[in-house]
Amino acid sequence: MDKIKMKTPLVEMDGDEMTRVIWKMIKDILITPYVDLKTEYYDLGLKNRDETDDRVTFDSARATKKYGVAVKCATITPNAERVKEYRLKQMWKSPNGTIRAILDGTVFRTPILVKGISPYIANWTKPITIARHAYGDVYRNVETTVPAGAKAELVVTGADGSEERLLIHDFETPGIVQGLHNIDKSIASFARACFNYALDQNQDLWFSTKDTISKKYDHRFKDIFQEIFTAEYRDAFEKAGITYFYTLIDDAVARVVRSSGGYIWACKNYDGDVMSDMVATAFGSLAMMTSVLVSPDGVYEYEAAHGTVQRHYYKYLRGETTSTNSMATLFAWTGALKKRGELDHTPELTKFSEKLEQAALQTIEEGFMTGDLASLSTLPEKHSVDTETFLKEIDKRLVSLLS
C-alpha cells in the first residue's frame, strides 16, 4: 500500500532514557512503514536541553502554537542526583511545566481500557478523564523555613503603593511557610478548555475544589467556572444533553468511587496531579493512560503520562532485554496523528491511527503483553513478551486490520 500523506507537520519532541528508545521503535515498526511522516523535530533529551540552555524546550512550545499539534516523549525533570549524573549546568525546570505555561493549557488524562485488566473499583466500567489545571498553586510556590520568634505576613502591594497586610502566623517555635498564587486569566482558560473538551467528548463535566475552607482562593475558581458556564456554555451543554456541576472535592471523591465512570473530572493543579495517578492506578497502570494538553485556542500536545522508565533503561544499557509497556507512548502518537488528520481533513490518517489503537488493544486481549500487564491480566492464556516483540505483535494485527 502507498504511504499515507500528511499535509501539515507534527511537532515531535523526543525525550529521555527508555521512553526515548521506545519512541524510535514505535516510529520504525508502526508508523513510518505506513505514513509518510512529516514532523518538525526537537530533541528534549536532557543533554540537549542542557547544551541549548533549555532554549529547545521554548522553541518546541512555540512551534506547537504554530502547527497546532505536537507529540511528546517522556522527559527527565532533573533533581540534584540527575544534575551530577548528567553533569548539567543547572537544575533545569520541568519541560512539561514550561510547555504548559507557554500554551496556557489544561491536561486531560484518560485510562486505556482493555479486556482482561479489571479496575480495582469493580463498578468503574467507563473511563474517567481527569482535567488538570496546569498553572500555579504549589508548582509555582515560594517557600522558606521560619526561625522561632519570627512573624510571617502576606503582603500585597498595589500599583499605587498601597499595602494590604495579613498575619499568617507568629512562630513561637521554628516552622515553615509557603505562598501560592493563581491568576484569573489562567483559571478562565482552564474553565473554557474543560467546557470545550466536554462538548467535544460529549461527556458530563464535574469540577471540585475546597471553597468551604479556602473562601477566597478556591472560591475564585468556583466563581469563574460558573460565570463562564452561564454566559458562554449553558445552552450548548443543554443542546448536547450533558451537564456541568460543582461540588466539594471530598464529596467528589465519594461520588467518583461510587460511579460507573464516563465523565470528565476537573481539578486544580495539585488535586489533578494526585487524582490522575489514583485513577490510572485504580484502572490498572500509569502506563495505560492517555494524556493530552489542550489550550483554549485549540492547540494539542499529546504525551505519555508516566516517566522515562529509568530502571529499564539501565538494563537496556547493560544489553539486557526489557519488557517495558509502550502503550501510553504509542497512544500519544496515535492521538496526535488522529488530531492532525481531523484538522487537515485527512481521513485516511485518522483511520490509520484508529486501526493502530485497535491493533494494540487486540494484541493485549489476545494474550500478548509486557510484563507489567501480564501481572495484572486475568486472561486464561497470556504471554509476557519483551518491548520490541510486543510492538511487532501489534504490527502483525495492524497489517491484518489495514488489509
Order of alpha helices (4+ residues) and beta strands (2+ residues): beta-beta-alpha-beta-beta-alpha-alpha-beta-alpha-alpha-beta-beta-beta-beta-beta-beta-alpha-beta-alpha-alpha-beta-alpha-beta-alpha-beta-beta-alpha-alpha-alpha-beta-alpha-beta-alpha
